[in-house]
Amino acid sequence: MPCFSFTESKNSCHRSTFARAGLRSAITDLKDGGTTMHCWVPQSPNPSKRNLLLIHGLGVNAMWQFVDLLRHVTPHFNVYVPDLLFFGESSTTLPDRSESFQAECVMRVMEAHSVRRLSLVGLSYGGFVGYSLAAKYREAVERVVICCAAVCLEEKDLREGVFPISDLDEAASILVPLTPQKLRELVKYTFFKPPPLWLIPSCLLMDFIEAMYTEHVKEQKELIMAVPKNRKLSDLPKIPQPTLIIIWGEHDQVFPLEFAYKLKRHLGENAELVVIKGAGHAINVQKPKEYYNHIKSFLLDMQQPSANKHQHSTPLQSLT
C-alpha cells in the first residue's frame, strides 16, 4: 500500500473547503434497521436564507462533484450536500436500490435537520433521485434543477439501441471502473474531447480507483441496474415545481440529447431547457462557468417577487 495517496490528499483538501464554506459533516441514523446517511450541513443555518440541496451522481463522492459550486451558492443559501447510499459514508443493509428509496432517505435526513422547504440540484444519477424527491414531496420542494439526467428513459430504450452502450453489464463496468483501462473508457465516455488520460501513469489511476470505487462495487452496480427496470414514460409523474433542465451537454453519450427534449416535452411550460455546446456528460467539469451561472441565476430568481421569467422563457437556449 503506498505511503502517499494523491486522491486522499485531494479528499482532505475538499473537506477543508467544505468546512471553510461553513459546512460540517453529519451522520444520521434513519432508524429503519440498517440505514445511515452522511451529509454536509450548515454549521449555523441562517433562518433568513432558503435551503438548497445538492445531489451528486455516480462516480466520485459528493465533495468532488460540488466543491467548485459551493462558493457560488453558500452566500445565498443554507446548503446541504448528502452522500447517496453506497457513496462516501452512506450505506444501508436494506435491499431497495431504487432512486425512490434514495429520495426517501435524503428527505429523512433533511427532516432530521429541521429542513421543511428546499430547492434542489440533481446531477446525472442525482437528477433521478432529485426528480423522485420532488414528485414525492411536492409541498417541500420549491425549485428543481435537473442536470444531464434522463429520467424520461424507458426500459425499451435499451432494446431499441438508443444508447451507445445498451448492455447494462458493460455500462456498469465502465461507470464503476476497477482498472485503469476502464477508468480511461469512463473519461472518454463522459467527456467531449476528453483529456489525454493515457499520459497519466496507471499507478495514479489505481490510487483514484481504490479510493473512489472499490468499497461498494456490487451495490453501485445494482443501483445502475435498477434505473431502467420496468421504467415507462407513462408512469413518470409531472412535477409541478418550476424546473430548469440545465447543462445538458450537446454531445452527451451517457444520456443522449434526445432525452433532454423528451423530458422538456413531458414537463411542458414548467421547464426551460438549456443545451451547452462543446460539452459531453461531464458538463460541470467541461463547462463550469455556464453550469454555475445558470444554476445561480435560476435559483436566485426565486428570491425576487416577480421571478417568473424562467417559466415563460424560450423553451431552448443554446449556449456558445
C-alpha positions as CSV (number, residue, x, y, z in Angstrom):
1,M,0.0,0.0,0.0
2,P,1.5,3.4,-1.0
3,C,2.5,5.7,1.8
4,F,1.0,8.7,0.0
5,S,-2.3,8.8,-1.8
6,F,-2.9,11.8,-4.2
7,T,-6.7,11.0,-4.1
8,E,-6.8,11.0,-0.3
9,S,-4.9,14.2,-0.2
10,K,-7.5,15.8,-2.5
11,N,-10.2,14.4,-0.3
12,S,-8.6,16.2,2.6
13,C,-8.4,19.4,0.7
14,H,-12.1,19.2,-0.3
15,R,-13.1,18.5,3.3
16,S,-11.2,21.7,4.3
17,T,-13.0,23.6,1.5
18,F,-16.4,22.4,2.8
19,A,-15.5,23.4,6.3
20,R,-14.3,26.9,5.2
21,A,-17.6,27.3,3.4
22,G,-19.4,26.9,6.7
23,L,-20.4,23.3,6.4
24,R,-19.9,20.4,8.8
25,S,-20.0,16.6,8.4
26,A,-23.0,14.9,10.0
27,I,-24.2,11.3,10.2
28,T,-27.9,10.5,10.5
29,D,-29.2,7.0,11.6
30,L,-32.5,6.7,9.9
31,K,-33.6,4.0,12.4
32,D,-35.0,1.7,9.8
33,G,-33.0,-1.3,10.7
34,G,-29.8,-0.5,8.8
35,T,-29.5,2.8,7.0
36,T,-27.1,5.6,7.9
37,M,-26.7,8.8,5.8
38,H,-23.8,11.2,5.7
39,C,-24.5,14.8,4.8
40,W,-22.6,18.1,4.8
41,V,-24.9,20.6,6.6
42,P,-24.6,24.2,7.6
43,Q,-22.7,24.8,10.8
44,S,-25.2,27.6,11.7
45,P,-28.2,27.7,9.4
46,N,-29.4,31.2,8.6
47,P,-33.2,31.4,9.0
48,S,-33.3,34.3,6.5
49,K,-31.8,32.1,3.8
50,R,-33.6,29.5,1.7
51,N,-32.3,25.9,1.7
52,L,-30.5,24.2,-1.2
53,L,-29.9,20.5,-1.6
54,L,-27.1,19.3,-3.9
55,I,-27.5,15.7,-5.1
56,H,-24.5,14.1,-6.7
57,G,-24.2,11.5,-9.5
58,L,-22.4,8.2,-9.9
59,G,-18.6,8.1,-9.5
60,V,-16.6,10.2,-7.1
61,N,-18.1,11.3,-3.8
62,A,-20.3,14.4,-3.3
63,M,-17.4,16.6,-2.3
64,W,-15.6,16.1,-5.7
65,Q,-18.7,16.9,-7.7
66,F,-19.8,20.0,-5.8
67,V,-16.6,21.5,-4.3
68,D,-16.4,24.2,-7.0
69,L,-20.1,25.1,-6.9
70,L,-20.1,25.8,-3.2
71,R,-18.7,29.3,-3.4
72,H,-21.4,30.3,-5.8
73,V,-24.3,29.1,-3.7
74,T,-23.3,29.3,0.0
75,P,-23.5,33.1,0.2
76,H,-27.2,32.8,-0.8
77,F,-28.4,29.5,0.6
78,N,-28.2,27.1,3.5
79,V,-26.5,24.3,1.5
80,Y,-26.9,20.6,2.2
81,V,-24.8,18.0,0.4
82,P,-25.6,14.4,1.2
83,D,-23.7,11.3,0.1
84,L,-26.2,9.0,-1.5
85,L,-26.4,5.4,-0.4
86,F,-23.2,3.4,-1.2
87,F,-21.2,6.6,-1.7
88,G,-19.0,8.3,0.8
89,E,-20.1,7.4,4.3
90,S,-23.7,6.5,3.5
91,S,-24.9,2.9,3.4
92,T,-27.9,0.6,4.1
93,T,-28.4,-3.1,4.8
94,L,-31.9,-2.9,3.2
95,P,-32.3,-4.4,-0.3
96,D,-34.1,-1.5,-2.1
97,R,-31.9,0.0,-4.8
98,S,-34.4,2.4,-6.4
99,E,-34.0,6.1,-6.7
100,S,-37.3,6.4,-4.9
101,F,-35.7,4.9,-1.8
102,Q,-32.7,7.1,-2.2
103,A,-35.0,10.1,-2.3
104,E,-36.9,9.0,0.8
105,C,-33.6,8.6,2.7
106,V,-32.4,12.0,1.6
107,M,-35.7,13.6,2.7
108,R,-35.5,11.9,6.1
109,V,-32.0,13.4,6.5
110,M,-33.4,16.9,5.7
111,E,-36.2,16.4,8.2
112,A,-33.7,15.3,10.8
113,H,-32.0,18.7,10.3
114,S,-35.4,20.6,10.5
115,V,-35.4,21.4,6.8
116,R,-39.0,21.7,5.7
117,R,-38.7,23.6,2.4
118,L,-35.9,23.4,-0.1
119,S,-34.8,23.7,-3.7
120,L,-32.5,21.1,-5.3
121,V,-29.9,20.4,-7.9
122,G,-29.6,16.8,-9.2
123,L,-26.6,15.9,-11.3
124,S,-26.8,12.8,-13.5
125,Y,-27.9,9.9,-11.3
126,G,-28.6,12.6,-8.7
127,G,-31.2,14.0,-11.1
128,F,-33.1,10.8,-10.9
129,V,-33.1,11.0,-7.2
130,G,-34.0,14.7,-7.2
131,Y,-36.9,14.2,-9.6
132,S,-38.3,11.4,-7.4
133,L,-37.9,13.6,-4.3
134,A,-39.7,16.5,-6.0
135,A,-42.5,14.2,-7.1
136,K,-42.9,12.5,-3.6
137,Y,-42.6,15.6,-1.5
138,R,-44.2,18.3,-3.6
139,E,-45.1,20.6,-0.8
140,A,-41.5,20.6,0.5
141,V,-39.7,21.3,-2.8
142,E,-39.7,24.8,-4.3
143,R,-37.4,24.6,-7.4
144,V,-35.8,21.8,-9.2
145,V,-32.7,21.8,-11.4
146,I,-32.1,18.5,-13.4
147,C,-28.6,18.2,-14.9
148,C,-28.0,15.5,-17.6
149,A,-30.4,13.0,-16.1
150,A,-32.6,11.1,-18.5
151,V,-35.5,10.5,-16.0
152,C,-37.8,10.0,-19.0
153,L,-35.9,7.0,-20.3
154,E,-37.8,3.7,-20.7
155,E,-36.7,0.1,-20.4
156,K,-37.4,-0.4,-24.1
157,D,-34.8,2.3,-25.0
158,L,-32.1,-0.2,-24.1
159,R,-33.5,-2.8,-26.6
160,E,-34.0,-0.2,-29.3
161,G,-30.4,0.9,-29.3
162,V,-30.8,4.5,-28.2
163,F,-27.7,4.3,-26.0
164,P,-24.1,4.0,-27.3
165,I,-23.8,1.1,-24.9
166,S,-27.0,-0.8,-24.4
167,D,-25.6,-3.7,-22.4
168,L,-26.1,-2.8,-18.7
169,D,-23.3,-5.1,-17.5
170,E,-20.9,-3.4,-19.9
171,A,-22.2,0.1,-18.9
172,A,-21.8,-0.8,-15.2
173,S,-18.2,-1.9,-15.7
174,I,-17.4,1.5,-17.2
175,L,-19.4,3.6,-14.8
176,V,-17.9,1.7,-11.8
177,P,-14.4,1.2,-13.2
178,L,-12.0,-1.1,-11.4
179,T,-9.0,-1.0,-13.8
180,P,-7.1,1.9,-15.3
181,Q,-8.3,0.9,-18.7
182,K,-12.0,1.1,-17.6
183,L,-11.3,4.5,-16.0
184,R,-9.9,5.7,-19.3
185,E,-13.0,4.4,-21.0
186,L,-15.2,6.3,-18.5
187,V,-13.5,9.6,-19.2
188,K,-13.7,9.0,-22.9
189,Y,-17.4,8.2,-22.5
190,T,-18.3,11.2,-20.3
191,F,-16.2,13.9,-21.9
192,F,-16.4,15.6,-25.2
193,K,-12.8,15.8,-26.5
194,P,-11.5,14.0,-23.4
195,P,-8.2,14.9,-21.7
196,P,-5.2,12.7,-22.5
197,L,-5.6,10.3,-19.7
198,W,-3.2,7.8,-21.3
199,L,-0.4,10.2,-20.2
200,I,-1.3,9.6,-16.5
201,P,0.6,6.6,-15.0
202,S,-1.7,3.6,-14.2
203,C,-0.5,3.7,-10.6
204,L,-2.1,7.1,-10.1
205,L,-5.3,5.9,-11.8
206,M,-5.4,2.9,-9.5
207,D,-4.9,5.2,-6.5
208,F,-8.0,7.0,-7.6
209,I,-9.9,3.8,-8.2
210,E,-9.1,2.3,-4.9
211,A,-10.2,5.5,-3.1
212,M,-13.4,6.0,-5.0
213,Y,-14.8,2.8,-6.4
214,T,-13.8,-0.3,-4.5
215,E,-15.9,-0.1,-1.3
216,H,-19.4,-0.7,-2.7
217,V,-18.9,-2.1,-6.2
218,K,-21.7,-4.7,-6.1
219,E,-24.2,-2.2,-4.6
220,Q,-23.3,0.6,-7.0
221,K,-23.8,-1.7,-10.0
222,E,-27.2,-2.7,-8.5
223,L,-28.1,0.9,-8.5
224,I,-27.3,1.2,-12.2
225,M,-29.3,-2.0,-13.0
226,A,-32.3,-0.7,-11.1
227,V,-32.6,2.6,-13.0
228,P,-34.3,1.3,-16.2
229,K,-36.1,-1.7,-14.7
230,N,-39.8,-1.7,-15.7
231,R,-39.5,2.1,-16.5
232,K,-42.2,3.7,-18.7
233,L,-42.7,7.3,-19.5
234,S,-46.5,6.9,-18.8
235,D,-45.6,6.2,-15.2
236,L,-43.4,9.3,-14.8
237,P,-45.3,11.9,-12.8
238,K,-45.2,15.5,-13.9
239,I,-43.7,17.5,-11.1
240,P,-45.4,20.9,-10.6
241,Q,-42.4,22.9,-9.5
242,P,-40.7,25.4,-11.9
243,T,-38.0,23.2,-13.3
244,L,-34.8,24.1,-15.2
245,I,-33.4,21.3,-17.2
246,I,-30.0,22.7,-17.4
247,I,-26.4,21.9,-18.5
248,W,-27.3,19.1,-20.9
249,G,-24.2,18.6,-23.0
250,E,-24.8,18.7,-26.7
251,H,-22.5,15.6,-27.1
252,D,-23.7,13.7,-24.0
253,Q,-23.0,10.0,-24.6
254,V,-24.3,8.7,-21.3
255,F,-27.7,10.2,-21.8
256,P,-28.0,11.4,-25.4
257,L,-29.6,14.9,-26.0
258,E,-32.8,13.4,-27.3
259,F,-33.7,12.6,-23.7
260,A,-33.5,16.3,-22.8
261,Y,-36.0,17.2,-25.5
262,K,-38.2,14.3,-24.4
263,L,-38.3,15.4,-20.8
264,K,-38.9,19.0,-21.8
265,R,-42.0,17.9,-23.8
266,H,-43.1,15.8,-20.8
267,L,-42.9,18.7,-18.4
268,G,-44.2,21.4,-20.8
269,E,-44.1,25.1,-19.9
270,N,-42.9,24.5,-16.4
271,A,-39.5,23.6,-17.7
272,E,-36.8,25.5,-19.6
273,L,-34.1,23.6,-21.5
274,V,-30.6,24.8,-21.8
275,V,-28.2,22.9,-24.1
276,I,-24.5,23.7,-23.8
277,K,-22.4,23.2,-26.9
278,G,-19.0,21.7,-26.9
279,A,-19.7,19.6,-23.8
280,G,-20.4,15.9,-23.0
281,H,-21.9,14.4,-19.9
282,A,-19.4,15.9,-17.5
283,I,-20.6,19.4,-18.0
284,N,-19.7,20.6,-14.5
285,V,-16.1,19.9,-15.4
286,Q,-16.0,20.9,-19.1
287,K,-18.2,24.0,-19.0
288,P,-18.2,25.1,-15.3
289,K,-18.8,28.8,-16.0
290,E,-22.1,28.1,-17.8
291,Y,-23.1,25.5,-15.3
292,Y,-22.6,27.8,-12.3
293,N,-24.1,30.8,-13.9
294,H,-27.3,29.2,-15.0
295,I,-27.9,27.4,-11.7
296,K,-27.2,30.5,-9.7
297,S,-29.4,32.8,-11.8
298,F,-32.3,30.4,-11.9
299,L,-32.3,29.8,-8.1
300,L,-31.7,33.4,-7.2
301,D,-34.7,34.3,-9.4
302,M,-36.9,32.7,-6.9
303,Q,-35.9,35.3,-4.3
304,Q,-37.3,38.1,-6.5
305,P,-41.0,39.0,-6.2
306,S,-41.5,38.8,-10.0
307,A,-39.4,35.8,-10.6
308,N,-41.4,34.2,-13.4
309,K,-39.2,34.6,-16.4
310,H,-38.0,31.0,-16.4
311,Q,-41.5,29.6,-16.5
312,H,-42.3,31.6,-19.6
313,S,-39.0,31.9,-21.4
314,T,-37.9,30.4,-24.7
315,P,-38.1,26.5,-24.4
316,L,-34.5,26.1,-25.6
317,Q,-31.4,28.2,-25.1
318,S,-28.3,27.1,-26.9
319,L,-25.1,28.5,-25.5
320,T,-21.9,29.0,-27.4
